[in-house]
Amino acid sequence: MPTQNKSRLTFIILLSLIFPFFTVAAPVEKALRIVTLQDFKPFIWCDEQQVKGIDIDIITELFHRIESPFTIECMPWKRALTYLRNGTVDALFSAYKTTEREAFATYLDYPLHTSVFSIFTHKGNINSYSQTSDLYDKRIGISSGYSVNPEFDQAKAEQRFAISEIKSTESGIRMLLMDRIDFYINGKTVVLNKAKEMGVANQLYDMSRPMHEPKPAYLIISKAAKIHNKEQLINKLNRSLEQMWQDGTIETIINRYTQPSQLQ
């Protein structure tokens, strides 16, 4: 065989060996870039460059189930929304649903959590609550600037009860336990988390009737971001998040941050 033909045959054999290697190698999946707000304890907070909280644990479990890489970074909320709108980042949590945001983001079918304002008292208090009028003439603690619901806000404006504006959740709990107020109003999960940290969760009583309907907060996906197989990813996230609600995973994660530690 001529030398030229031998060289050509050798080249073809080499191509047949090399070409399959390049065609079957799977591309490395790009990690989804997710952003969140900086401090919303116990749902989200940043501590020495690490993100922690209820929603962090939920997101971690969610992406583990769909076997998809991701990163999370904290930033001011306004900047995070801007980045999501223009596609600089891929996703954001946890966001309440608004018409404005739906224009530039796709909401998952299920929330990461729901939040409500609840009324707390200490377990020695015999006062009860089922409607706003039950609070009349009582001493109420609430964070400065908070709006609860239209009926409560109107009663507050009419000075139907004595309001103590409180700077922190810990201060509100301490005032309640010292009997300086009759009721303390704040986010249910926020109060339970702080009470657990303080070791006084067993001394609080959460009135069964919340101040408003549960408000869902979501993981949302940027419509402008270039995400590989975006619709497929969203469908997988929806299916897995639904399963997490159904199998009790969400409740278990929330309880880790809010329930008193069980004695061994």
N, C-alpha and C positions, 0 to 999 in steps of 0.2 A: 504493500500500500504506500502511495506517495506520502512524503513527509507532510505536505500541506493537508491531505485528507486526514492523516492521523491527528494533527493538531486540531482540526475542526471537530473530529469525533470526541477528542478529549474535552474540548470546550463545551460541547453539548451535554456530555455526561456530568460535568461539573455543574452546569445550569440545572440539570434535572435533580441534582442533590441539594443545591442551594435554594432553588425557587420554592419548593414546598415549605421549607423552614419559614420563609417570609410570609407565605400566604396563610399558614395556619396559626401564626402567633397572634394572640388576642391583644387588642389595644388596651393600654392602661386607662382605666376609668377615672375621669377627672373628679376630684372631690367637690361636692356641692358646697358653695360658700354661703354660710348662714350667719345672719347678724341678729343681735338682740339688745334690749336695753340694759343699762348698767346696774340698776339696783331696784329690784321689786321682790324683796325677800318675803316669803320663802320660795316664790316661784322661780326667781332668777336673781343671782347676784354674782359679782366678780370679786374674787379674793386672791390678791397676789398673782395676777395673770391667769387664774383658773376660774372657769365658770362653774357655778354650782346651783342647785335648786331643784324644785319639783319638775319644772318644764325641761330642765337640762337632762334629768334622768329619763323623762318620757321620750324626748328626742333621741337620746342615745339608744334606748331600747328599740324605738321605732326603726331607726336606720340599721341597727344590728339585724333586725328581722328581715329587712329587705336586702341585706348584704350590699349596702351602698356606702361609699366613703363620704365623709363630710367634715367640715370645720365649723367652729362656732367662735365668734368674736363679739365683744361688747362694745357699744358705742352710744353716743347720745341719740335719743329716739328720733329727733327731727332729721338728723343726718342719715340714720338707718333707713328711714322712709324715702329720703331722696335717692339714696343708692339703689334701693329696690325699684323705685319708679324708673330710673334710667338704665337699669340692668347691670350696674356695677357689681351688685351682689345677686345671688340666686334666690334667696329665701329669707324670711324674717319671722320672728315670733316674739311674744304672743300678742296678736292684734285683734282688737274688737272689729266687728264688721261694720263698715260704712260704705255708702254709695261712692264716695270719692275714691276710696282705696280699691273698690272692686273694678274701677276703670283701668288700673295698672297692675293688679295682682289677682291671682287665682287662689281662692280659699279652699282648703281641704273640706271634705264633707263633714268631718267631725272635729270638735275643738280639742285642744290639749287640756284645758281645764275650764271650769265655770267658776265665777266668783259672785258673791253676794255680800251685802251688808247685813250683819246680824246684831242682835242686842244681847249683851252679856251682863250678868250680875254675879254676885258671890252666892254661894250655896246657902247662906244663912238668911238671905233676903226673901221675904214672903210676898213681895210684889210680883204681879203677873203681867203678861203682855199678850194681847191678841189684835189690838188696833191702836192707832196713833193716840186716840183719846185716853188710853190707859196710861200714857206718859205725862198727861197734864199734871202740873204742880210737882213733878218729880225733878230730881237733879240729874241732868244728862251730860255725859262726857262725850265729846266728839272732836276729831281733828279739825283744826282751823281751816276754813274754806271748803269743807266737804259738803256736797249736795247728796242727800240720801234718796228722797223721792218727793214728788210735788206736794203730797199731803203733809209730810213731815216738815218740809222746807217752809210751807205756809204757816204751820203751827209755830215754828221757830220764829218766823217774822212777827207773829202776833204775840210772842213772848208767853206762850202757853206753858212753858216749862223753863227751868233755870238751866242755862247752857254754860258748861265749862269747856273752853277751847283748849285742847291738849296738843302738845308739841310732838309727843312720841307715843308709840304703842305701849312701851314699858311704863310710861307715866300714867297712862289711862288705866292699866291693870292695877298699878299700885294704889291709885286713888280709889278704885273700886273696892279693893281688899281692905283699905283703911276706912271705908264707909264715908268717904268724902263726896261720893256720887252714888246715886241709886242704880244707874244703868250706864253702860259704856257701849257706844256704837262704832263699829269698824268692820273691815273685811273679815269674814269668818276665819279663813285660813291664816290670814296674817296674825290675828289675835291668838289663835290656838298654837301657832308656831312659836310666838314670843313667850306665851305662858309656859310652853314646854321647856324653852331655854331657861326660864326663870325658876322652874321647878314648882310651879303653882297651878298647873293645868287642872289638877284634881279639885282646886278650890273655886273654879269658875263654873258658872251655869249658863249654857247657851240656850236662849229662848228658841223654841222649835219653829216659830214663824219668822222667816227672814223679812227684811224691809223691802225687798223687791224680788222680781223673778231672777233666777240665775242668769248671769251674763256670760256668754261663751267667748273664749279667746283662742285664736287660731294660729297655726303655721300657715303662712301665705307664700306663694311662689310668684316671682317676678315674671310678668308677661314679656318684658323686653330682654331678659337674660337669655343667652344662647346656651341652652341645656340639651345635651344629647338625649333623644327619646323622651322629651319632656312629658308628653301625654301618658306614655307608659309608666314613667316614674310617678306621676300624680296618681294614677290608678293603683299602683302598688302601695303607695303611702296611704291612700284611702282604705284599702282592704285591710292593711295591717293595723292601722289606727282603730278601725271598727272592732277588730278582733281584740285589741288591747282593752277597749272599754268593756267588751262582752266577757272576757275571761278574768276580769278583776285586777288586771295589771295596773291600771290607772289608780284605782282605789288603794291598792297596796302601796304604791309610790307615795301618794298623798299622805297616807297614814303614817309613814315613816317620819314625816316632818311635823305632824300635827298631834298625834296621839301620845298620851303620857307613856313613858317607858314602863314595861311590865316588870314587876318584881319577880326575881328568879326564886 
